[in-house]
Amino acid sequence: MSVRRSPWILTFVFLCAILVILVGAVALFVYWMGGGRGFSRGDQVAVVRIEGMIRRADGVVEALRRYDRDSRVKAIVLRIESPGGAVGPTQEIFEAVKRVNSRKKVVASLGAVAASGGYYAACAAERIVANPGTITGSIGVVVHFANLEKLMEKLGIKGEVIKSGAYKDMGLPHRGLTEEERELIKQVVDDVHGQFVEAVAVQRGLPMEEVQQMADGRIFSGRQAKELGLVDRLGGLHEAIRLAARLGGIQGEPQVVEEPRESFSILRLLLGRGMDEILPAAQGGIPFVGYLMEPPGLGP
């Protein structure tokens, strides 16, 4: 009798095991799709990171939108480790932070470097928290061109250009800029710089003249920035999270959630993604709000 029942018992155990595996797989899927917070409960503070050169805005903007729609998230910390980047993506992030901050409070946390475009993005937050030694500021715009005319002559290379207008090849490396072209580019730089200065003045509640005096590209430590009104308080990421929780009405220690961090891979590179991780910091011809060089003597 027991011999005849044993196949049924084995089948039942096997089916139970399959069920447990399926339930576990579904649970892991839900957990992953929820950014590691699929089963979390209670009020949360979300951390969104800006790291490296700002070349694209879609990842940060999408994370901000997702947390804005999540009723469990009461406030957001924008953690910035960036020397800046291209103007367009930086302004997209700036506008996204402004929109979210009108509904949920956003606190910017400045890491080792949050300069130029990194500071531009931070200005849209409700509060800015920086370490005393954070490198920030660098309010300015730069356009970089490479003039390879002499090198090409030495190598016996001659550029041929067919263009539709007088300025269509402006900035290409086969020749230098004319004075008229320099003036045209300077007008673009000045206009973008004015937008940057205005954003800082409006968001920080500072007089335009005061910001213009600081907006010559110079850098500041976090402590200097606080004295100038560019930063609200000194502290690290933990202090920024606690401040965000308080602004979001969370009592006690908040639960912190964060998007899974995507690592660099050859597959992403072959699919056309991840190029911003290996390209040079400044790309010729693009208005760039960035702090371009590491200051000597500031390392530990």
Buried (B, 14 or more C-beta within 10 A) or exposed (E): EEEEEEEEEEEEEEEEEEEEEEEEEEEEEEBEEBBEBEEEEEBBBBBBBBEBBBBBBEBBBEBBEBBBEBEBBBBBBBBBBBBBBBBBBBBBBBBBBBBBBEEBBBBBBBBEBBBBBBBBBBBBBBBBBBBBEBBBBBBBBBBBBEBBBEEBEEEEEEEEEEEEEEEEBBBBBBBEBEEEBEEBBEEEBEEBBBBBBEBBBEBBEBEBEBBBEBBEBEBBBBBBBBEBBBBBBBBBBEBBBBBBBBBBEBEEEBBBBBBEEEEEEEEBEEEEBBEBEEEEBBBBBBBBBBBBEEEEEEEE
